[in-house]
Amino acid sequence: MHNSYPKQYYFINKFDKEIIQKQSKKTAIIFRNYTEQSNKEDIVKIKNYCKKLKLNFFLSNNLKFALKIGLDGAYIPSFNKDISHLSYDLPKNFLILGSAHNLKEIRQKEIQKVKVIFISPIFKYKGNYLGLNKFKLISKLTSKKIIALGGISKKNIKKLSLTKSFGFAGISYFE
């Protein structure tokens, strides 16, 4: 992985070459597929394609497999409280990301030794959301790098400059 962290993160549920190909070099790909058993061969295909395009690639909720196949890192969702990875010997440039919705989950991600915390949802998309002020307040509760997640669109992307977020993540923004 490169010396600096990616600043944009695109969540994908399937391998779509056309959409991945459109991404800038600043965008990292996070594969998350919680609805069906992830096909490990497909994950390797995504890894190889991202490597070809020089994009960082992270696997959600399977740190052990991410390490096994030499990914740039892993993403630990807010619902994952596991700390078994703390006993692993991690490569120097292996980046662990995690998401949180509140202070309790932020503290859990700190215990899990994530380097970057995705706080969501910042903007209204479906249901509840934090809004800019709550997002800024909750961001101050950790010294970790913060990524804004949730409801980000071309219309509200400029509002992120009002926060101290290190970057942003999403799905629809990138498609």
Backbone as a printed PyTorch tensor [residue, N CA C, xyz], in Angstrom:
tensor([[[  0.8340,  -1.1770,   0.0000],
         [  0.0000,   0.0000,   0.0000],
         [  0.8790,   1.2400,   0.0000]],

        [[  0.3530,   2.3120,  -0.4650],
         [  1.0980,   3.5620,  -0.5680],
         [  1.2930,   4.1890,   0.8090]],

        [[  2.1770,   5.1640,   0.8960],
         [  2.4670,   5.8060,   2.1690],
         [  1.2820,   6.5580,   2.7440]],

        [[  0.4550,   7.1480,   1.9130],
         [ -0.6970,   7.8840,   2.4230],
         [ -1.9570,   7.0420,   2.2710]],

        [[ -2.8980,   7.2850,   3.1630],
         [ -4.1590,   6.5590,   3.1190],
         [ -5.0050,   7.0540,   1.9590]],

        [[ -5.8080,   6.1750,   1.3730],
         [ -6.7710,   6.6470,   0.3630],
         [ -7.7530,   7.6150,   1.0260]],

        [[ -8.3350,   8.5020,   0.2370],
         [ -9.2740,   9.4830,   0.7910],
         [-10.6940,   9.2540,   0.3180]],

        [[-10.8700,   8.3390,  -0.6160],
         [-12.1990,   8.0060,  -1.1000],
         [-12.3290,   6.4870,  -1.0770]],

        [[-13.4690,   6.0160,  -0.5990],
         [-13.6880,   4.5830,  -0.4880],
         [-15.0270,   4.2400,  -1.1320]],

        [[-14.9820,   3.3010,  -2.0570],
         [-16.1570,   2.8830,  -2.7980],
         [-16.5150,   1.4540,  -2.3980]],

        [[-17.6970,   1.2880,  -1.8150],
         [-18.1710,  -0.0340,  -1.4140],
         [-18.8260,  -0.7250,  -2.5970]],

        [[-18.3940,  -1.9530,  -2.8690],
         [-19.0070,  -2.7340,  -3.9360],
         [-19.5280,  -4.0530,  -3.3690]],

        [[-20.5530,  -4.5910,  -4.0170],
         [-21.1190,  -5.8810,  -3.6250],
         [-20.8450,  -6.9560,  -4.6650]],

        [[-20.3770,  -6.5420,  -5.8350],
         [-20.0700,  -7.4900,  -6.9080],
         [-18.9650,  -6.9000,  -7.7740]],

        [[-18.3750,  -7.7520,  -8.5750],
         [-17.2870,  -7.3490,  -9.4520],
         [-17.8720,  -6.8010, -10.7510]],

        [[-17.7090,  -5.4990, -10.9520],
         [-18.1800,  -4.8300, -12.1660],
         [-17.0080,  -4.0230, -12.7220]],

        [[-16.3410,  -4.5730, -13.7220],
         [-15.1400,  -3.9390, -14.2800],
         [-15.3860,  -2.5120, -14.7410]],

        [[-16.5260,  -2.2840, -15.4010],
         [-16.8140,  -0.9550, -15.9480],
         [-16.8550,   0.1120, -14.8610]],

        [[-17.5110,  -0.1750, -13.7580],
         [-17.6170,   0.8200, -12.6840],
         [-16.2730,   0.9970, -11.9790]],

        [[-15.5730,  -0.0880, -11.7010],
         [-14.2650,   0.0130, -11.0360],
         [-13.2810,   0.7850, -11.9150]],

        [[-13.3280,   0.5530, -13.1980],
         [-12.4260,   1.2070, -14.1500],
         [-12.5980,   2.7220, -14.1670]],

        [[-13.7870,   3.2190, -13.8460],
         [-14.0750,   4.6540, -13.8660],
         [-13.5020,   5.4000, -12.6570]],

        [[-13.0410,   4.6760, -11.6490],
         [-12.6130,   5.3090, -10.4060],
         [-11.2460,   5.9700, -10.5450]],

        [[-11.0820,   7.0590,  -9.8050],
         [ -9.7910,   7.7550,  -9.8060],
         [ -8.7890,   6.9770,  -8.9570]],

        [[ -7.5360,   7.3090,  -9.0860],
         [ -6.4790,   6.6380,  -8.3200],
         [ -6.5880,   6.9270,  -6.8200]],

        [[ -7.3620,   7.9620,  -6.4400],
         [ -7.5650,   8.2980,  -5.0300],
         [ -8.6110,   7.4100,  -4.3700]],

        [[ -9.2860,   6.6050,  -5.1730],
         [-10.3870,   5.8080,  -4.6580],
         [ -9.9370,   4.3920,  -4.3460]],

        [[-10.2510,   3.9490,  -3.1350],
         [-10.0010,   2.5630,  -2.7410],
         [-11.3190,   1.8030,  -2.8630]],

        [[-11.2170,   0.5340,  -3.1650],
         [-12.3800,  -0.3270,  -3.3200],
         [-12.5140,  -1.1970,  -2.0700]],

        [[-13.7270,  -1.2530,  -1.5160],
         [-14.0140,  -2.1370,  -0.3890],
         [-15.0890,  -3.1110,  -0.8420]],

        [[-14.7460,  -4.3940,  -0.8630],
         [-15.7250,  -5.4040,  -1.2520],
         [-16.4470,  -5.8830,  -0.0100]],

        [[-17.7650,  -5.7170,  -0.0400],
         [-18.5890,  -6.2370,   1.0530],
         [-19.7780,  -6.9580,   0.4410]],

        [[-19.9420,  -8.1550,   0.8610],
         [-21.0550,  -8.9460,   0.3700],
         [-21.6010,  -9.7360,   1.5530]],

        [[-22.6120,  -9.1940,   2.1870],
         [-23.1770,  -9.8140,   3.3790],
         [-24.3950, -10.6730,   3.0570]],

        [[-24.8580, -10.6520,   1.8250],
         [-26.0910, -11.3530,   1.4870],
         [-25.8560, -12.8050,   1.0690]],

        [[-24.6900, -13.1070,   0.5550],
         [-24.3990, -14.4720,   0.1290],
         [-22.9500, -14.7850,   0.4450]],

        [[-22.6370, -16.0480,   0.4600],
         [-21.2620, -16.4630,   0.7230],
         [-20.3550, -15.8930,  -0.3720]],

        [[-19.3740, -15.1350,   0.0280],
         [-18.4620, -14.5330,  -0.9420],
         [-17.6220, -15.6150,  -1.6070]],

        [[-17.5720, -15.5660,  -2.8900],
         [-16.7760, -16.4910,  -3.6660],
         [-15.3260, -16.0120,  -3.6190]],

        [[-14.4600, -16.7960,  -3.0280],
         [-13.0680, -16.3820,  -2.8660],
         [-12.3680, -16.1760,  -4.2020]],

        [[-12.7710, -16.9120,  -5.2140],
         [-12.1810, -16.7210,  -6.5460],
         [-12.5390, -15.3440,  -7.0950]],

        [[-13.7720, -14.8920,  -6.8490],
         [-14.1810, -13.5540,  -7.2980],
         [-13.3860, -12.4740,  -6.5700]],

        [[-13.1440, -12.6840,  -5.2940],
         [-12.3700, -11.7090,  -4.5120],
         [-10.9530, -11.5980,  -5.0750]],

        [[-10.3660, -12.7080,  -5.4390],
         [ -9.0200, -12.6900,  -6.0310],
         [ -9.0570, -11.9700,  -7.3850]],

        [[-10.1180, -12.1780,  -8.1700],
         [-10.2630, -11.4780,  -9.4520],
         [-10.3330,  -9.9680,  -9.2300]],

        [[-11.1130,  -9.5380,  -8.2280],
         [-11.2170,  -8.1030,  -7.9190],
         [ -9.8530,  -7.5740,  -7.4880]],

        [[ -9.1710,  -8.3310,  -6.6480],
         [ -7.8330,  -7.9230,  -6.1870],
         [ -6.8990,  -7.7010,  -7.3740]],

        [[ -6.8660,  -8.6660,  -8.2820],
         [ -5.9670,  -8.5670,  -9.4340],
         [ -6.3450,  -7.4010, -10.3430]],

        [[ -7.6310,  -7.1660, -10.5210],
         [ -8.0760,  -6.0570, -11.3600],
         [ -7.7230,  -4.7160, -10.7160]],

        [[ -7.9310,  -4.6130,  -9.4140],
         [ -7.5700,  -3.3730,  -8.7070],
         [ -6.0680,  -3.1410,  -8.7560]],

        [[ -5.3050,  -4.1980,  -8.6220],
         [ -3.8400,  -4.0800,  -8.6950],
         [ -3.4240,  -3.5630, -10.0620]],

        [[ -4.0550,  -4.0860, -11.1060],
         [ -3.7740,  -3.6580, -12.4780],
         [ -4.0530,  -2.1610, -12.6480]],

        [[ -5.1330,  -1.6810, -12.0000],
         [ -5.5160,  -0.2710, -12.0930],
         [ -4.8290,   0.6020, -11.0340]],

        [[ -4.0210,  -0.0260, -10.1960],
         [ -3.3270,   0.6610,  -9.1010],
         [ -4.2950,   1.2820,  -8.1010]],

        [[ -5.3460,   0.5390,  -7.7780],
         [ -6.3220,   0.9520,  -6.7680],
         [ -6.1280,   0.0900,  -5.5260]],

        [[ -6.2290,   0.6990,  -4.3580],
         [ -6.1920,  -0.0690,  -3.1180],
         [ -7.4580,  -0.9050,  -3.0280]],

        [[ -7.3300,  -2.1060,  -2.4540],
         [ -8.4650,  -3.0080,  -2.3260],
         [ -8.5290,  -3.5670,  -0.9120]],

        [[ -9.7090,  -3.4610,  -0.3150],
         [ -9.9660,  -3.9280,   1.0420],
         [-11.1070,  -4.9280,   1.0280]],

        [[-11.0720,  -5.8690,   1.9370],
         [-12.1350,  -6.8560,   2.0690],
         [-12.8510,  -6.6170,   3.3840]],

        [[-14.1510,  -6.6110,   3.3290],
         [-14.9520,  -6.3910,   4.5160],
         [-15.2100,  -7.6860,   5.2630]],

        [[-15.0460,  -7.6150,   6.5680],
         [-15.4820,  -8.6580,   7.4880],
         [-14.7840, -10.0060,   7.3100]],

        [[-13.5900, -10.0160,   6.7200],
         [-12.8260, -11.2550,   6.6070],
         [-11.3330, -10.9130,   6.5890]],

        [[-10.8680, -10.4500,   7.7270],
         [ -9.4870, -10.0000,   7.8560],
         [ -8.4930, -11.1240,   7.5610]],

        [[ -8.8140, -12.3100,   8.0070],
         [ -7.9110, -13.4430,   7.8160],
         [ -7.6790, -13.7270,   6.3240]],

        [[ -8.7460, -13.7060,   5.5220],
         [ -8.6020, -13.9540,   4.0850],
         [ -7.8960, -12.7760,   3.4050]],

        [[ -8.1800, -11.5550,   3.8640],
         [ -7.5060, -10.3710,   3.3150],
         [ -5.9930, -10.4870,   3.5020]],

        [[ -5.5820, -10.9660,   4.6630],
         [ -4.1530, -11.1810,   4.9160],
         [ -3.6010, -12.2980,   4.0350]],

        [[ -4.3460, -13.3750,   3.9330],
         [ -3.9030, -14.5510,   3.1770],
         [ -3.6030, -14.2290,   1.7170]],

        [[ -4.4400, -13.3810,   1.1100],
         [ -4.2410, -13.0910,  -0.3160],
         [ -3.4990, -11.7790,  -0.5690]],

        [[ -3.0240, -11.1530,   0.5050],
         [ -2.1600,  -9.9840,   0.3540],
         [ -2.8620,  -8.7070,  -0.0530]],

        [[ -4.0250,  -8.4470,   0.5260],
         [ -4.7310,  -7.2060,   0.2150],
         [ -4.0920,  -6.0230,   0.9360]],

        [[ -4.5510,  -4.8300,   0.5890],
         [ -4.0430,  -3.6090,   1.2260],
         [ -4.5500,  -3.4720,   2.6580]],

        [[ -5.6590,  -4.1420,   2.9560],
         [ -6.2020,  -4.0740,   4.2990],
         [ -7.5630,  -4.7240,   4.3800]],

        [[ -8.2120,  -4.4610,   5.5100],
         [ -9.5340,  -5.0290,   5.7630],
         [-10.4180,  -3.9730,   6.4080]],

        [[-11.7070,  -4.1730,   6.2260],
         [-12.7220,  -3.2750,   6.7780],
         [-13.5410,  -4.0630,   7.7910]],

        [[-13.6430,  -3.5250,   9.0140],
         [-14.4140,  -4.1760,  10.0630],
         [-15.7000,  -3.3780,  10.2740]],

        [[-16.8490,  -3.9390,   9.8920],
         [-18.1220,  -3.2250,  10.0420],
         [-18.4670,  -2.9730,  11.5120]],

        [[-19.3850,  -2.0660,  11.7360],
         [-19.7620,  -1.6930,  13.1050],
         [-20.2930,  -2.8700,  13.9060]],

        [[-20.9560,  -3.8160,  13.2570],
         [-21.5330,  -4.9510,  13.9830],
         [-20.4920,  -6.0020,  14.3810]],

        [[-19.2900,  -5.9290,  13.8400],
         [-18.2380,  -6.8870,  14.1390],
         [-17.4480,  -6.4150,  15.3570]],

        [[-17.5260,  -7.1680,  16.4360],
         [-16.8450,  -6.8010,  17.6920],
         [-15.6030,  -7.6620,  17.9540]],

        [[-15.2500,  -8.5210,  17.0270],
         [-14.1600,  -9.4750,  17.1920],
         [-12.8100,  -8.7740,  17.3700]],

        [[-11.9870,  -9.3110,  18.2520],
         [-10.6430,  -8.7580,  18.4690],
         [ -9.5540,  -9.8020,  18.2350]],

        [[ -9.9140, -10.9530,  17.6690],
         [ -8.9290, -12.0260,  17.4720],
         [ -7.7660, -11.5880,  16.5750]],

        [[ -8.0030, -10.6370,  15.6690],
         [ -6.9370, -10.1810,  14.7690],
         [ -5.8020,  -9.4830,  15.5110]],

        [[ -6.0330,  -9.0830,  16.7440],
         [ -4.9840,  -8.4000,  17.5080],
         [ -3.7960,  -9.3230,  17.7710]],

        [[ -4.0170, -10.6240,  17.6930],
         [ -2.9270, -11.5810,  17.9050],
         [ -2.1760, -11.8990,  16.6090]],

        [[ -2.6610, -11.4060,  15.4800],
         [ -2.0170, -11.6670,  14.1910],
         [ -0.7830, -10.7880,  14.0240]],

        [[  0.1470, -11.3020,  13.2660],
         [  1.3220, -10.5260,  12.8870],
         [  0.9770,  -9.8390,  11.5680]],

        [[  0.5970,  -8.5740,  11.6340],
         [  0.1410,  -7.8480,  10.4490],
         [  1.3150,  -7.2330,   9.6890]],

        [[  1.2470,  -7.2760,   8.3580],
         [  2.2830,  -6.5890,   7.5690],
         [  2.2790,  -5.0920,   7.8840]],

        [[  3.4060,  -4.4640,   7.7250],
         [  3.5710,  -3.0550,   8.0750],
         [  2.5310,  -2.1510,   7.4000]],

        [[  2.2510,  -2.3680,   6.1390],
         [  1.3540,  -1.4830,   5.3990],
         [ -0.0840,  -1.9880,   5.3080]],

        [[ -0.4390,  -2.9510,   6.1230],
         [ -1.8030,  -3.4860,   6.1220],
         [ -2.6870,  -2.5500,   6.9390]],

        [[ -3.7010,  -1.9900,   6.3100],
         [ -4.5460,  -0.9740,   6.9410],
         [ -5.8720,  -1.5780,   7.3810]],

        [[ -6.2050,  -1.3810,   8.6410],
         [ -7.4880,  -1.8540,   9.1490],
         [ -8.4230,  -0.6590,   9.2910]],

        [[ -9.5570,  -0.7570,   8.6130],
         [-10.5970,   0.2660,   8.6330],
         [-11.7690,  -0.2640,   9.4420]],

        [[-12.5860,   0.6330,   9.9820],
         [-13.7730,   0.1970,  10.7070],
         [-14.8430,   1.2570,  10.6730]],

        [[-16.0780,   0.8450,  10.9120],
         [-17.1690,   1.8180,  10.9030],
         [-17.8520,   1.8710,  12.2660]],

        [[-18.4510,   3.0370,  12.5340],
         [-19.1360,   3.2640,  13.8040],
         [-20.2770,   4.2590,  13.5900]],

        [[-21.2710,   4.1490,  14.4680],
         [-22.4180,   5.0510,  14.4050],
         [-22.5670,   5.8890,  15.6700]],

        [[-21.8200,   5.5290,  16.7070],
         [-21.9490,   6.2280,  17.9930],
         [-20.6550,   6.0580,  18.7920]],

        [[-20.6170,   6.6800,  19.9730],
         [-19.4100,   6.6580,  20.7930],
         [-19.0230,   5.2410,  21.2190]],

        [[-19.9840,   4.4340,  21.5950],
         [-19.6940,   3.0590,  22.0180],
         [-18.9950,   2.2910,  20.8920]],

        [[-19.4830,   2.4330,  19.6800],
         [-18.8720,   1.7350,  18.5440],
         [-17.5050,   2.3250,  18.1860]],

        [[-17.3270,   3.6310,  18.3790],
         [-16.0090,   4.2450,  18.1610],
         [-14.9940,   3.6370,  19.1230]],

        [[-15.3800,   3.5080,  20.3840],
         [-14.4670,   2.9190,  21.3780],
         [-14.1480,   1.4650,  21.0240]],

        [[-15.1300,   0.7270,  20.5100],
         [-14.8900,  -0.6530,  20.0840],
         [-13.8800,  -0.6910,  18.9420]],

        [[-13.9900,   0.2200,  17.9980],
         [-13.0500,   0.2590,  16.8750],
         [-11.6530,   0.6330,  17.3600]],

        [[-11.5640,   1.4840,  18.3660],
         [-10.2540,   1.8180,  18.9400],
         [ -9.6390,   0.5850,  19.6000]],

        [[-10.4460,  -0.1980,  20.3060],
         [ -9.9690,  -1.4490,  20.9090],
         [ -9.4900,  -2.4040,  19.8220]],

        [[-10.1850,  -2.4190,  18.6850],
         [ -9.8230,  -3.2850,  17.5670],
         [ -8.6140,  -2.7520,  16.7890]],

        [[ -8.0830,  -1.6160,  17.2000],
         [ -6.8810,  -1.0050,  16.6070],
         [ -7.0580,  -0.6310,  15.1370]],

        [[ -8.2560,  -0.1490,  14.7810],
         [ -8.4240,   0.3430,  13.4170],
         [ -7.6530,   1.6520,  13.2820]],

        [[ -7.1930,   1.9500,  12.0750],
         [ -6.4500,   3.1950,  11.8270],
         [ -7.3700,   4.3130,  11.3590]],

        [[ -8.4620,   3.9200,  10.6900],
         [ -9.4050,   4.8840,  10.1320],
         [-10.8130,   4.4360,  10.5130]],

        [[-11.6260,   5.3920,  11.0000],
         [-13.0040,   5.0730,  11.3830],
         [-13.9710,   5.7950,  10.4560]],

        [[-14.8680,   5.0190,   9.8790],
         [-15.9460,   5.5520,   9.0470],
         [-17.1140,   5.8430,   9.9800]],

        [[-17.5590,   7.0840,  10.0170],
         [-18.7000,   7.4450,  10.8610],
         [-19.8860,   7.7070,   9.9450]],

        [[-21.0000,   7.0530,  10.2800],
         [-22.1590,   7.1520,   9.4000],
         [-23.4610,   7.1070,  10.1720]],

        [[-24.5280,   7.4950,   9.5330],
         [-24.5890,   8.2150,   8.2670],
         [-24.5100,   9.7180,   8.4980]],

        [[-23.7970,  10.4190,   7.6580],
         [-23.6580,  11.8670,   7.8120],
         [-24.8580,  12.6030,   7.2160]],

        [[-25.3010,  12.1820,   6.0410],
         [-26.4300,  12.8480,   5.3770],
         [-27.6170,  11.9050,   5.2680]],

        [[-28.7750,  12.4940,   5.1350],
         [-29.9970,  11.6970,   5.0530],
         [-30.0230,  10.9160,   3.7430]],

        [[-30.2270,   9.6260,   3.8920],
         [-30.3930,   8.7690,   2.7310],
         [-31.5990,   7.8640,   2.9700]],

        [[-31.5070,   7.0780,   3.9980],
         [-32.6170,   6.2390,   4.4470],
         [-32.6310,   6.3150,   5.9700]],

        [[-33.7510,   6.6540,   6.5360],
         [-33.8630,   6.6390,   7.9960],
         [-33.0710,   7.7310,   8.6900]],

        [[-32.4970,   7.3610,   9.8320],
         [-31.7790,   8.3100,  10.6770],
         [-30.4520,   8.7270,  10.0580]],

        [[-30.0070,   9.9150,  10.4490],
         [-28.6950,  10.3940,  10.0150],
         [-28.1740,  11.3650,  11.0660]],

        [[-26.8790,  11.6020,  11.0650],
         [-26.2530,  12.4640,  12.0590],
         [-26.3990,  13.9420,  11.7310]],

        [[-26.2100,  14.3190,  10.4850],
         [-26.1430,  15.7240,  10.1250],
         [-24.7350,  16.2350,  10.3840]],

        [[-24.4460,  17.4210,   9.8800],
         [-23.0910,  17.9690,   9.9920],
         [-22.6640,  18.2240,  11.4300]],

        [[-23.5380,  18.8310,  12.2440],
         [-23.1440,  19.1870,  13.6100],
         [-22.8680,  17.9670,  14.4820]],

        [[-23.7500,  16.9890,  14.4710],
         [-23.5170,  15.7750,  15.2600],
         [-22.2920,  15.0210,  14.7410]],

        [[-22.1210,  15.0080,  13.4160],
         [-20.9570,  14.3500,  12.8380],
         [-19.6720,  15.0070,  13.3570]],

        [[-19.6440,  16.3420,  13.3620],
         [-18.4530,  17.0530,  13.8450],
         [-18.2130,  16.7660,  15.3290]],

        [[-19.2700,  16.7260,  16.1130],
         [-19.1220,  16.4500,  17.5490],
         [-18.5940,  15.0390,  17.7990]],

        [[-19.1830,  14.0640,  17.1510],
         [-18.7570,  12.6770,  17.3630],
         [-17.3390,  12.4450,  16.8230]],

        [[-16.9570,  13.1670,  15.7870],
         [-15.6100,  13.0490,  15.2160],
         [-14.5370,  13.4980,  16.1950]],

        [[-14.8790,  14.4330,  17.0590],
         [-13.9210,  14.9610,  18.0330],
         [-13.6350,  13.9770,  19.1740]],

        [[-14.4100,  12.8990,  19.2500],
         [-14.2830,  11.9540,  20.3500],
         [-13.2150,  10.8920,  20.1320]],

        [[-12.4840,  10.9990,  19.0390],
         [-11.4110,  10.0520,  18.7610],
         [-10.2480,  10.7740,  18.0820]],

        [[ -9.0760,  10.2130,  18.2410],
         [ -7.9030,  10.7810,  17.5640],
         [ -7.6440,  10.0720,  16.2260]],

        [[ -8.4430,   9.0770,  15.9090],
         [ -8.2850,   8.3460,  14.6390],
         [ -8.7310,   9.2140,  13.4670]],

        [[ -8.2320,   8.8760,  12.2830],
         [ -8.6910,   9.5550,  11.0690],
         [-10.1550,   9.1750,  10.8420]],

        [[-10.9550,  10.1640,  10.4320],
         [-12.3930,   9.9740,  10.2570],
         [-12.7550,  10.0740,   8.7820]],

        [[-13.6120,   9.1480,   8.3470],
         [-14.1520,   9.1440,   6.9990],
         [-15.6650,   9.3230,   7.1060]],

        [[-16.2120,  10.2540,   6.3410],
         [-17.6570,  10.4740,   6.3080],
         [-18.2950,   9.4110,   5.4170]],

        [[-19.3940,   8.8460,   5.8810],
         [-20.0720,   7.7890,   5.1380],
         [-21.5780,   7.9880,   5.2410]],

        [[-22.2510,   7.8140,   4.1330],
         [-23.7080,   7.7810,   4.1620],
         [-24.3890,   8.9900,   3.5570]],

        [[-25.1060,   8.7780,   2.4780],
         [-25.9010,   9.8310,   1.8550],
         [-25.1030,  10.8770,   1.0960]],

        [[-23.8510,  10.6150,   0.8150],
         [-23.0090,  11.6040,   0.1290],
         [-23.3440,  11.5830,  -1.3620]],

        [[-23.5660,  12.7820,  -1.8960],
         [-23.9230,  12.9180,  -3.3080],
         [-23.1340,  14.0680,  -3.9230]],

        [[-23.2760,  14.2280,  -5.2200],
         [-22.6060,  15.3360,  -5.9100],
         [-23.1180,  16.6760,  -5.3790]],

        [[-24.3720,  16.6990,  -4.9100],
         [-24.9740,  17.9410,  -4.4140],
         [-24.4400,  18.3590,  -3.0450]],

        [[-24.1280,  17.3970,  -2.1760],
         [-23.7150,  17.7680,  -0.8200],
         [-22.2370,  17.5130,  -0.5210]],

        [[-21.4760,  17.0680,  -1.4960],
         [-20.0620,  16.7390,  -1.2680],
         [-19.2630,  17.9390,  -0.7510]],

        [[-19.5950,  19.1300,  -1.1900],
         [-18.8530,  20.3210,  -0.7540],
         [-19.0450,  20.5990,   0.7310]],

        [[-20.1580,  20.1480,   1.3000],
         [-20.4130,  20.3420,   2.7300],
         [-19.4120,  19.5960,   3.5990]],

        [[-18.7570,  18.5860,   3.0480],
         [-17.7650,  17.8400,   3.8200],
         [-16.5880,  18.7130,   4.2270]],

        [[-16.3600,  19.7960,   3.4900],
         [-15.2640,  20.7080,   3.8460],
         [-15.5390,  21.4040,   5.1870]],

        [[-16.7840,  21.3750,   5.6400],
         [-17.1390,  21.9510,   6.9410],
         [-16.7820,  21.0140,   8.0910]],

        [[-16.4130,  19.7940,   7.7610],
         [-16.0320,  18.8150,   8.7860],
         [-14.5270,  18.6370,   8.7570]],

        [[-14.0270,  17.9020,   9.7070],
         [-12.6010,  17.5770,   9.7080],
         [-12.3890,  16.1500,   9.2170]],

        [[-13.3020,  15.6990,   8.3730],
         [-13.1640,  14.3260,   7.8750],
         [-11.9610,  14.2380,   6.9450]],

        [[-11.3270,  13.1110,   7.0140],
         [-10.1250,  12.8440,   6.2250],
         [-10.4930,  12.4840,   4.7860]],

        [[-11.7250,  12.0240,   4.6000],
         [-12.1940,  11.6190,   3.2920],
         [-13.6450,  11.2030,   3.3720]],

        [[-14.1110,  10.4960,   2.3470],
         [-15.5060,  10.0570,   2.3390],
         [-15.6330,   8.6960,   1.6830]],

        [[-16.7860,   8.0690,   1.9320],
         [-17.0520,   6.7470,   1.3870],
         [-18.5100,   6.6510,   0.9890]],

        [[-18.7790,   5.7340,   0.0740],
         [-20.1530,   5.5390,  -0.3280],
         [-20.2870,   4.5170,  -1.4250]],

        [[-21.4940,   4.4990,  -1.9790],
         [-21.7910,   3.5980,  -3.0890],
         [-22.2940,   4.4170,  -4.2740]],

        [[-23.4500,   5.0410,  -4.1020],
         [-24.0970,   5.7200,  -5.2330],
         [-23.2540,   6.8830,  -5.7720]],

        [[-22.4780,   7.5510,  -4.9310],
         [-21.6310,   8.6520,  -5.3930],
         [-20.6890,   8.2090,  -6.5100]],

        [[-20.1930,   7.0020,  -6.4230],
         [-19.1770,   6.5070,  -7.3410],
         [-19.7290,   5.8400,  -8.5920]],

        [[-21.0270,   5.6120,  -8.6220],
         [-21.6030,   4.8770,  -9.7590],
         [-22.0880,   5.7810, -10.8520]]])
